[in-house]
Amino acid sequence: MQAYHYLPARTPSSAVVFASPHSGRDYPAELLSSSILEPTALRSSEDAYVDCFLTAASAAGAPVLLGGVPRAYVDFNRAATELDPALITGVSTQGLNPRISSGLGVIPRVVAGGRAIYRGKLTRAEADYRLQQFWHPYHAKLDALMAGQRARFGRAILLDMHSMPRDAVSMNRQHNALRPDIVLGDRFGAAASSAITEAVAQVFAQAGLRVARNSPFAGAYITQRHGTPSNGQHAIQIEIDRGLYLDERRVAPNADFAAFRALMDRIVRDLAELGAAPPADLALAAE
C-alpha cells in the first residue's frame, strides 16, 4: 500500500493543486479481516471514483494528489491528534470534539450511517503505525506541493475534491431552491479569497451544475491547514453529489458515469486554467 499517488503536471502552468484524499480503494487485508462490515458497507465512506474525474488535470498543467488508502483506514481530512478514545486504547478523553465523538476521528470508528467498523478496540501502536506510514507522508507531500506552487507561481490554489451522499443536502423549501449538485467550502471566506471561490463557482455553474457554498460542508482539516489567503494559499473543499454518477447502494458507477466523467474533464481543464490567470483577472471575473 502507498500513502498517496502523485500525478505531476506534464508542463506546469497552473497554480492549482487538485487533491482527492478519500477516493482510495486499496483496502488492507488486516482491515477487511478485523471489520464486522461487508466490503460494500465498508466502502460507504469512500469518495468513490472521484479520482477518475481528475485525469485531465496533468495535461492541463496542474498536479494531482490522491489518497492511497481508504478513508475507513485513515482519514486524511482530520488532524493527526483527532484520536478516538472509544476506539483506541490509551487515548485521553480530553480534547474531544463532535467529529471524534461521532466516531469520525483520524482513525474512524464508524462508516456512513454510524455503522461500527470493528468488534473491539485498536491498540495505540496500531493507530500510530497508520499515522506514520500514511497520514504524515500524505500531508508532507501536500505541504511540499503547495510550497512549490507558491514558489513557482506566487500563489497556490488547493481544490480538495470530495463527494457527498445524495441525501446529504435536502431541498431548501424555505427558499424553494433546488438541491445543489456542488457544495464549495471555503470556511466562509477564511480559506480562500472571494474572487477565487466565485471563479470556481462560475466554472461549475457554466457547466450546468447547481452550486451552493459552505452549507452543509464548509471545509474541514485540509482547508483549514492550507487555506491562508494572506500568505497566498487558497483552499476550497469541493463536494460533488454522488447521485450524478454513482449507484450508492452498490458503490459502483451508474448509467450516467461516462457522461459525467466527460463533463468533469472539461470542468477540470477550466479549473486548472483559473490557476494560470493573473489574480487581477480573477477579481474582474468575480465582479
C-alpha positions in Angstrom: 0.0 0.0 0.0 1.1 3.5 -0.7 0.2 6.7 1.3 -0.6 8.5 -1.9 -0.5 8.5 -5.6 1.0 11.6 -7.3 0.3 12.7 -10.9 2.6 15.6 -11.8 1.7 18.3 -14.3 3.1 17.4 -17.7 4.1 21.1 -18.2 3.4 23.1 -15.1 1.3 26.1 -16.0 -1.3 26.4 -13.2 -1.1 27.4 -9.5 -3.9 24.9 -8.9 -3.3 21.6 -6.9 -6.1 19.0 -7.2 -6.4 16.5 -4.4 -8.7 13.6 -3.6 -7.9 12.3 -0.1 -10.9 10.0 0.2 -11.0 8.1 -3.1 -8.5 5.4 -2.1 -10.0 1.9 -2.5 -7.0 -0.3 -1.7 -8.3 -2.0 1.4 -5.6 -3.5 3.7 -6.1 -7.2 4.5 -6.0 -6.5 8.2 -8.8 -4.0 7.9 -11.0 -6.4 5.9 -10.4 -9.2 8.4 -10.9 -7.2 11.5 -14.0 -5.3 10.3 -17.5 -6.6 11.1 -18.8 -4.9 7.9 -19.2 -6.3 4.5 -16.8 -4.8 1.9 -19.6 -2.7 0.2 -20.7 -1.3 3.6 -17.1 -0.5 4.4 -16.8 1.4 1.2 -19.8 3.7 2.0 -17.4 6.4 3.4 -15.3 6.5 0.2 -15.4 9.3 -2.2 -15.7 6.5 -4.7 -14.2 7.2 -8.2 -13.6 10.9 -7.6 -10.0 10.2 -8.7 -11.4 9.3 -12.1 -12.6 12.8 -12.6 -9.1 14.3 -12.2 -7.3 12.6 -15.1 -7.4 15.7 -17.3 -5.5 17.8 -14.7 -2.0 16.7 -15.6 -2.3 17.6 -19.2 -3.9 20.9 -18.2 -0.8 21.9 -16.2 -1.9 21.1 -12.7 -0.6 18.3 -10.3 -2.9 15.8 -8.6 -2.5 14.1 -5.2 -4.7 11.1 -4.4 -5.0 9.3 -1.1 -3.6 5.8 -1.3 -5.6 4.1 1.4 -9.3 4.3 2.1 -10.9 6.7 4.5 -12.1 3.9 6.7 -8.5 3.1 7.4 -7.0 6.7 7.8 -8.9 9.9 7.3 -6.5 12.5 5.7 -9.1 15.2 6.3 -8.7 15.1 10.1 -5.8 16.3 12.3 -3.4 13.6 13.5 -4.4 14.5 17.0 -8.1 13.6 16.5 -7.8 10.2 18.1 -11.0 8.5 19.4 -10.7 7.0 22.9 -13.8 4.9 22.2 -11.7 3.1 19.5 -8.1 3.4 20.5 -6.6 2.2 23.8 -4.6 4.6 25.9 -6.1 7.8 24.4 -7.2 10.6 26.7 -10.8 11.7 26.7 -9.7 15.3 26.8 -9.9 17.4 23.7 -12.9 15.6 22.3 -14.8 17.3 19.5 -18.1 16.4 17.7 -16.2 14.6 14.9 -14.4 12.3 17.3 -17.4 11.8 19.5 -19.4 10.7 16.4 -16.7 8.1 15.5 -15.2 10.1 12.7 -11.7 10.8 14.0 -8.5 10.4 12.1 -8.8 6.6 12.6 -12.6 6.2 12.0 -14.7 4.1 14.3 -17.7 4.1 12.0 -18.7 4.5 8.4 -21.7 6.2 6.8 -24.8 5.8 8.8 -22.9 5.4 12.1 -22.2 1.7 11.4 -19.3 0.4 13.6 -16.3 -0.9 11.7 -14.7 -3.0 14.4 -15.7 -5.5 17.1 -13.4 -4.1 19.7 -10.7 -1.5 20.1 -7.4 -0.9 18.3 -4.1 -0.5 20.1 -2.4 2.8 20.2 0.6 1.2 18.4 -1.7 0.3 15.5 -3.0 3.9 15.4 0.5 5.4 15.5 1.6 3.0 12.7 -1.2 4.2 10.4 -0.4 7.8 11.1 3.4 7.4 10.5 3.0 5.2 7.4 0.2 7.0 5.7 -1.1 10.2 7.3 2.2 12.0 7.7 3.6 11.1 4.2 0.4 12.3 2.5 0.4 15.7 4.3 4.2 16.1 3.8 3.6 15.7 0.1 0.7 18.1 0.0 2.7 20.6 2.0 5.5 20.4 -0.5 3.2 20.7 -3.5 1.6 23.9 -2.0 5.0 25.4 -1.3 6.2 24.5 -4.7 3.2 26.2 -6.4 3.8 29.3 -4.3 7.4 29.4 -5.2 6.7 29.0 -9.0 3.5 31.0 -9.4 3.4 33.3 -6.4 0.3 31.6 -5.0 -1.2 28.2 -4.6 -4.9 27.1 -5.0 -5.9 23.8 -3.5 -9.1 22.2 -4.8 -9.8 19.4 -2.4 -12.3 17.1 -4.2 -14.9 15.1 -2.3 -18.3 13.5 -2.9 -21.5 13.8 -0.8 -24.3 11.3 -0.4 -27.4 12.1 -2.4 -29.4 12.7 0.7 -26.8 14.9 2.4 -28.3 18.1 1.1 -32.1 18.3 1.2 -34.2 20.7 -0.7 -34.3 24.2 0.9 -38.1 24.5 1.0 -37.9 27.9 2.7 -36.4 29.5 -0.4 -37.9 26.9 -2.9 -34.3 26.2 -4.1 -33.3 23.0 -5.8 -30.8 20.6 -4.3 -27.2 21.7 -5.2 -25.0 19.4 -7.3 -21.9 21.0 -5.9 -21.1 22.5 -2.5 -18.0 24.7 -2.2 -16.5 25.1 1.2 -14.0 27.9 1.9 -14.7 28.2 5.6 -16.9 31.2 5.0 -14.1 33.1 3.3 -11.3 32.3 5.7 -9.7 29.7 3.5 -9.8 31.3 0.0 -10.3 34.8 -1.5 -13.8 35.6 -2.6 -12.6 36.1 -6.2 -11.2 32.6 -6.4 -14.3 31.0 -4.8 -16.5 32.9 -7.1 -14.4 31.9 -10.2 -14.6 28.2 -9.2 -18.4 28.5 -8.7 -18.8 30.0 -12.1 -16.9 27.1 -13.7 -19.4 24.6 -12.3 -22.4 26.8 -13.0 -21.4 27.3 -16.6 -21.2 23.6 -16.9 -24.9 23.4 -15.9 -24.4 22.4 -12.3 -26.2 24.0 -9.3 -23.7 25.3 -6.8 -24.1 26.1 -3.0 -21.5 27.4 -0.6 -20.5 26.4 2.9 -23.7 24.6 3.8 -23.7 21.9 4.9 -20.0 21.5 4.2 -17.7 24.5 4.9 -14.4 22.6 4.7 -12.6 20.5 7.3 -9.0 20.0 8.4 -7.3 20.2 4.9 -8.9 23.5 4.0 -8.1 24.9 7.5 -4.5 23.8 7.2 -3.8 25.0 3.7 -6.2 27.9 3.4 -4.3 31.0 4.4 -5.1 33.7 1.7 -2.9 36.3 3.4 0.1 34.1 2.6 -1.0 33.4 -1.0 -2.5 30.0 -0.2 -6.2 29.3 -1.0 -8.1 26.1 -0.3 -11.6 25.1 -1.3 -13.3 21.9 -0.5 -15.5 20.7 -3.4 -18.3 18.3 -2.7 -20.0 16.5 -5.7 -23.4 14.9 -5.4 -22.8 11.2 -5.8 -26.2 10.7 -7.4 -24.8 12.3 -10.5 -22.6 9.4 -11.3 -22.8 6.6 -8.6 -25.1 3.8 -7.6 -24.6 4.4 -3.9 -26.1 1.1 -2.8 -23.6 -0.9 -4.8 -20.8 1.7 -4.7 -20.5 1.4 -8.4 -20.7 3.7 -11.4 -24.3 4.3 -12.6 -25.6 4.7 -16.2 -24.6 8.4 -16.2 -21.0 7.8 -15.1 -19.3 8.1 -18.5 -21.2 11.3 -19.4 -20.4 12.9 -16.1 -16.8 11.9 -16.3 -16.6 13.7 -19.7 -18.2 16.8 -18.2 -15.7 16.7 -15.3 -12.8 16.5 -17.8 -13.9 19.9 -19.2 -14.5 21.3 -15.8 -11.1 20.3 -14.5 -9.4 21.9 -17.5 -11.3 25.1 -16.8 -10.4 25.0 -13.1 -6.8 24.5 -14.0 -7.0 27.5 -16.3 -8.0 29.6 -13.3 -4.6 29.0 -11.8 -2.9 30.3 -15.0 -4.8 33.5 -14.9 -3.4 36.6 -13.2 -5.1 37.3 -9.8 -6.4 40.6 -11.2 -8.2 38.8 -14.0 -9.9 36.5 -11.4 -11.1 39.6 -9.4 -12.6 41.1 -12.5 -14.3 37.8 -13.4 -15.9 37.7 -9.9 -17.4 41.1 -10.2 
